[in-house]
Amino acid sequence: MATIVDYIVILLAAVMIVGLVLALYKVASDLIPIIYAQTFDLGSKNFVIDTLSTFVILELLLGFLQYHGANKIAPTYILDAGLFFVTRELMIELYSGSISAVDLLSFGAVIGALGLTRIIISKSFKDEEKVLQAQTLEAETERESRS
């Protein structure tokens, strides 16, 4: 079963790399209307949306590559991808100018909850690493004392 999951992850990573190349092409092609537009606002909406989407794809690709390297996904990568996605949506709404105060508060609550969760998880991982380092050091000291 683990082998099948590894192949699926490799396939998804390959699809994401192709998607990343296409997203970069789309971002580059969105520069042409900006160059010929009278103002930046007229040609920049698609450029901003596609650039933000590219960052989300990069974050997801990083998560998949992390999974393939360690056979597990750290929760921080999932939370980072969620933060990127929610922030992308918020920036698109702000840029379009059609966001209400309730929507703004909702986005703030989601970003705050994801950020707080990431901080808590990061702190717990650092505490676990300190315990593992202490146990490793203790085991090495014990081995040295035996010899």
Residue pairs with C-beta under 8 A, 6 or more apart in sequence:
2 71
6 68
6 71
9 64
9 67
9 68
10 68
12 64
13 61
13 64
13 65
13 68
16 57
16 60
16 61
16 64
17 61
19 57
20 54
20 57
20 58
20 61
23 50
23 53
23 54
23 57
24 54
26 50
27 47
27 50
27 51
27 54
30 43
30 46
30 47
30 50
31 47
33 42
33 43
33 46
33 47
34 40
34 43
34 44
34 47
35 43
36 43
37 43
37 44
45 95
45 96
48 91
48 92
48 95
49 92
52 87
52 88
52 91
52 92
53 88
55 84
55 88
56 81
56 84
56 85
56 88
59 77
59 80
59 81
59 84
60 81
62 77
62 80
63 73
63 77
63 78
63 80
63 81
66 73
66 74
66 77
67 73
74 125
75 121
76 118
76 121
76 122
76 125
79 114
79 117
79 118
79 121
80 118
82 114
83 111
83 114
83 115
83 118
86 107
86 110
86 111
86 114
87 111
89 107
90 99
90 104
90 107
90 111
93 99
93 103
93 107
